[in-house]
Amino acid sequence: MITDPPYKILIVDDNDDILSTFCEFFNPVEYSIHTAGNGLDALKKIKRDKKAFDVLITDLIMPGIGGVGLISIIKKEYPKMKIIAMTGWGDQPGSLASEAKADIVLFKPVDLFKIEKLLVQLLEGHIDKE
């Protein structure tokens, strides 16, 4: 009998190479990885999906609905969903992501092993907030 992976992750970035890298990195036995190229597509996937996503990993600077807007909407409509925000644009977007209640804010380039470690800590409820 085939079972679904225990955790469902949505990764949002407007860079296809980044999305591909994440998909190749995460073990499909442990994680069901879904992707979206912008905030609007991510919202559509979240609203249409039957089983809620456990974690959202999102870039902050994207066309249309950016990561900060996406985080704000998600935290209002799906307060239990954990969020990791990523940015390559310095402190200002990171500060905005924190204000929007992202659980973790990382600066690009990101270390995938670090993201997975933080992801596990988030899922297990053992994240150290600074």
C-alpha positions as CSV (number, residue, x, y, z in Angstrom):
1,M,0.0,0.0,0.0
2,I,1.3,3.4,-1.0
3,T,0.9,6.2,1.6
4,D,1.3,9.9,1.2
5,P,4.3,11.6,2.7
6,P,3.6,12.9,6.2
7,Y,4.3,16.5,5.5
8,K,3.0,18.7,2.7
9,I,5.1,21.7,1.7
10,L,4.3,24.6,-0.7
11,I,7.3,26.4,-2.2
12,V,6.7,29.7,-3.8
13,D,9.4,31.5,-5.9
14,D,9.4,33.2,-9.3
15,N,12.7,31.5,-10.2
16,D,12.1,28.1,-11.8
17,D,15.7,27.0,-11.0
18,I,15.1,27.6,-7.3
19,L,11.8,25.6,-7.4
20,S,13.6,22.8,-9.2
21,T,16.4,22.7,-6.7
22,F,14.0,22.5,-3.8
23,C,12.0,19.7,-5.5
24,E,15.2,17.7,-6.2
25,F,16.5,18.3,-2.6
26,F,13.6,17.2,-0.5
27,N,13.0,13.5,0.0
28,P,9.6,12.6,-1.6
29,V,9.1,9.9,1.1
30,E,9.1,12.5,3.8
31,Y,7.7,15.5,2.0
32,S,5.0,16.1,-0.6
33,I,6.4,19.1,-2.4
34,H,4.2,21.5,-4.4
35,T,5.3,24.7,-6.1
36,A,3.9,28.0,-7.3
37,G,5.6,30.8,-9.3
38,N,3.9,33.7,-7.5
39,G,1.7,34.5,-4.5
40,L,-1.6,34.4,-6.5
41,D,-0.9,30.9,-7.8
42,A,0.1,29.9,-4.3
43,L,-3.2,31.2,-2.8
44,K,-5.2,29.3,-5.5
45,K,-3.4,26.1,-4.7
46,I,-4.0,26.5,-1.0
47,K,-7.7,27.3,-1.4
48,R,-8.3,24.4,-3.8
49,D,-6.3,21.7,-2.0
50,K,-8.2,19.3,0.2
51,K,-5.3,18.5,2.7
52,A,-3.8,21.7,4.2
53,F,-0.2,22.5,3.6
54,D,2.0,22.1,6.7
55,V,4.6,24.7,5.7
56,L,4.9,27.5,3.2
57,I,8.4,28.4,2.0
58,T,8.2,31.7,0.0
59,D,10.4,34.2,-1.7
60,L,9.5,37.8,-0.6
61,I,10.1,39.7,-3.9
62,M,7.8,38.4,-6.7
63,P,5.6,39.9,-9.3
64,G,1.9,40.3,-8.4
65,I,1.2,39.2,-4.9
66,G,4.7,39.2,-3.3
67,G,5.7,37.1,-0.3
68,V,4.9,39.7,2.4
69,G,1.3,40.0,1.1
70,L,1.1,36.2,0.8
71,I,2.3,35.7,4.4
72,S,-0.2,38.3,5.7
73,I,-3.1,36.5,4.0
74,I,-2.0,33.0,5.0
75,K,-1.5,34.0,8.7
76,K,-5.1,35.4,8.7
77,E,-6.8,32.6,6.9
78,Y,-4.6,29.6,7.9
79,P,-3.0,30.6,11.2
80,K,-1.6,27.1,11.9
81,M,0.4,27.0,8.7
82,K,4.1,27.5,9.3
83,I,6.0,30.0,7.1
84,I,9.6,30.3,6.1
85,A,10.4,33.5,4.1
86,M,13.4,33.9,1.9
87,T,14.9,37.1,0.5
88,G,17.9,38.2,-1.5
89,W,17.1,41.9,-1.1
90,G,18.6,42.8,2.3
91,D,17.0,43.7,5.6
92,Q,13.9,45.7,4.6
93,P,12.0,42.8,3.0
94,G,13.1,40.6,5.9
95,S,11.8,43.1,8.4
96,L,8.5,43.2,6.5
97,A,8.3,39.4,6.6
98,S,8.8,39.4,10.3
99,E,6.1,42.0,10.8
100,A,3.8,39.9,8.6
101,K,4.4,37.0,11.1
102,A,6.7,34.7,9.1
103,D,8.0,32.0,11.5
104,I,11.5,32.2,10.0
105,V,13.2,34.7,7.7
106,L,16.3,33.6,5.8
107,F,18.6,35.5,3.4
108,K,19.5,34.2,0.0
109,P,21.5,32.3,-1.0
110,V,20.0,29.8,1.3
111,D,21.6,26.6,2.6
112,L,19.1,23.8,1.8
113,F,20.4,21.7,4.7
114,K,19.8,24.6,7.1
115,I,16.3,25.0,5.6
116,E,15.5,21.3,6.2
117,K,16.8,21.5,9.8
118,L,14.6,24.5,10.5
119,L,11.7,22.9,8.7
120,V,11.9,19.8,10.9
121,Q,12.1,22.1,14.0
122,L,9.1,24.0,12.9
123,L,7.1,20.8,12.2
124,E,8.0,19.4,15.6
125,G,7.3,22.6,17.4
126,H,10.9,23.1,18.6
127,I,11.9,26.3,16.8
128,D,14.0,28.7,18.8
129,K,12.6,32.2,18.3
130,E,15.1,35.1,18.7
